[in-house]
Amino acid sequence: MAEMMRAVEIAKPGGPEVLRLCERPVPSPGAEQILIRIDHAGVNRPDALQRAGSYAPPKGASDLPGLEAAGLIEAVGPGVTRWSVGDAVCALLPGGGYAEFAVTHQDHALAVPKGLSMAEAAGLPETCFTVWSNVFMRAGLRAGQRFLVHGGSSGIGTTAIQLARAFGARVFATAGSAEKCAACVALGAERAINYREEDFVDVLRAVGGADVILDMVGGSYLPRNVKALADDGRLQQIAFLQGPKVELNFAQLMVRRLTISGSTLRPQSDAAKAGIAAELRAHVWPMIASGRVAPVMDQTFDLGDAAKAHTRMETSQHIGKMVLKV
């Protein structure tokens, strides 16, 4: 095995232009870790936040961006029992995905679903872990309930629409263009709301309010989300594209028995991520294997064109997932 590998590093905090090709030593798998020879790596908004200097890697994680990838297992560390060298996996990574090799805990990897390409599999972990843990494990979405996801045409959104619909929920989504709204409806949304033309609060209140809302916008959306919730509704916050600070009337939470919760995936413990992976393996991977749920792919970029992928993501031109071909 080679001692050095190609990778994309963050030269300094800044815009997409600070991403540059470099050479790094190939990492070695530690106890219960696997080394993956990466075929494709997913591109996600947390990568852009890290690039901008506002989302530092956890202690001990690679400083390279990249939180998900698919490829073949190249080596295993002491205590690995789940996988063998040569297995095809897609995995949640603590960092380091923009490279030819990366390490992760053995329990954070899942088998590449039957019928999917490596490119498609690379776009699964970050969105599936996030959606399942927030919408189903934390917010407890159930069949027949009304579910609203903001940014319905994003990687998170396209995954959330399909999973919520597959489990029998009534799905609503917001998006910023007619094309994106049409994509949400095609994936199973009962109603797609163009936020440039309609108020999602009015739409949801007209049908009784949302039982669960998944939001990554924050800012001015927070008080509007509270208004859009049904009594006993749950708001799950996973990001703050508009900012994390806002004035909010908490009396509404008390009177209407509302719940506001949130999470970020990367800082969670190995055990917590392993628990999410186990649930995905049991409940979601069979749906992907059967074709009921499928990754929505936007565009593939070469590893050296990571800056172009970030530019496309930050200008919100994409529908679904972008990946890097390594």
Disulfide bonds with the S-S distance in Angstrom:
none
